Amino acid sequence: LILRVRRNMIVTDVPEVRPIQVRKTSEKNDHLRLNIVVPSVQLRDVFGGISTALSFFQNLTDKLKCDSRIIVIDREIEKRDMISLEGYQIIDWKEKSDATKQLVDFTIRQRKTLVVRESDVFIATSWWSAYILEPIIGWQNKNYSNQNRSLFYFIQDYEPGFYPWSSKYVMAESTYKMEIPTIGIFNSKLLYEFFLEKGYCFKKAWYFDPVLNEDLKCFLDRADLSVPRKKQIIIYGRPNTSRNAFELIMESLRIWGEKEKNAKDWEIYSLGEKFPDIKIGNGVVIKSLGKLTLEEYAKIMLETKVGISLMISPHPSYPPLEMSTFGIQTITNCFENKNLNDYKNIICLENCSSNSLADMIYNVCHEKIKGTGEKDIFKCNSSFSDVIEASYNEILLEYGNQ
């Protein structure tokens, strides 16, 4: 059998890592500037990961009292659908701008160059942004007094795991072994420990642990947790994000619906991505609510009995911790060194087949099994400020008081 493939059907590159060409500033400017490279600033894209990275960036900028620049590399900037970025000006790549807060679109890179100062500090927020920044920082170190500047790498998951064994897998993994000095900032102790166990080494590495969003805390403070909960299941449903195991959840609910004779008495809502409602048999419908406001999210959590939120990665994930903190009996999964059974109201599965998950849903719905842990993110102290302080001190050490 001879397989003939048209040339234009063969994938020959990885568009995410197309390089950004750089140029020296034509004017003397020694002001320290903090740069963050993000995939998007559009409302539809900014979930927890980008939001957390931007919060780190804004807090660190405020502490340094320095200039700042947000560089967008995946989704073109559209003013009408942007998140709120107070004080930021959209700057064209060609402009000679002295604006202290700049937003620059580098989604299309051909025939564009990015101005890089000697005093530019860069933060990567994904493997492909780190991949793009490695040669930029190499260029910066070579072209400005042979400095040895570090990349701040905001790591929120083990990103090679987003792909099968492939070009992208090995390219993502290569960003944990870069030749430039790299400071790893890890979203959770569990993720940090996973990297240590894998043998990765960074110039320095810090982590912060998840805590409950301040607005959600306010809703929880005012809530009456003694109110009886509805026969209601919420799932964290993201069909386009493989690590959230949407297909596994759907298959498990189908099996549960066959086993549970009163399945039609239960309401099942999916939060996360919006998709058409799904009928899974026996009168059961998965109703998609998509992305909710924090108030809507808090309200539905306070009335729900059972939650399902899977994360096939070493990161603990925020939704199961939020659900459990709001009093929901929450089913999630173990992975490598991750086990969340010490958190209250969480049942963490070692065996995550559709049958074992369906059995657990049945048992939790009938109150035969409950989470027995005592750890509570509502009461955890944030180490986020410690990481900002450590980054601040490191930047002053490398750049001085510029």
Buried (B, 14 or more C-beta within 10 A) or exposed (E): EEEEEEEEEEEEEEEBBBEBBBEBEEEEBEEBBBBBBBBBBBEBBBBBBBEBBBEBBBBBBEBBEBBBBBBBBBBEBEEEEBBEBEEBEBBEBEEEEEBBBBBBBBEEBEEBBBBBBBBBBBBBBBBBBBBBBBBBBBBBBEBBEEBEBBBBBBBBBBBBBBBEEEEBBEBBBBBBEBEBBBBBBBBBBBBBBBBEEEEBEBEBBBBBBBBBBEEBBBBBEEBEEEEEBEBBBBBBBBBEBBBBBBEBBBBBBBBBBBBBEEBEEBBBBBBBBEBEEBEBEBEBBBEBBEBBEEEEBBBBBBBBBBBBBBBBBBBBBBBBBBBBBBBBBBBBBBBBEBBBBEBBBBBBBEEBEBEBBBBBBBBBBEEEBEBEBEBBBBEBEBBBEEBBBBBBEBBEEBBEEB
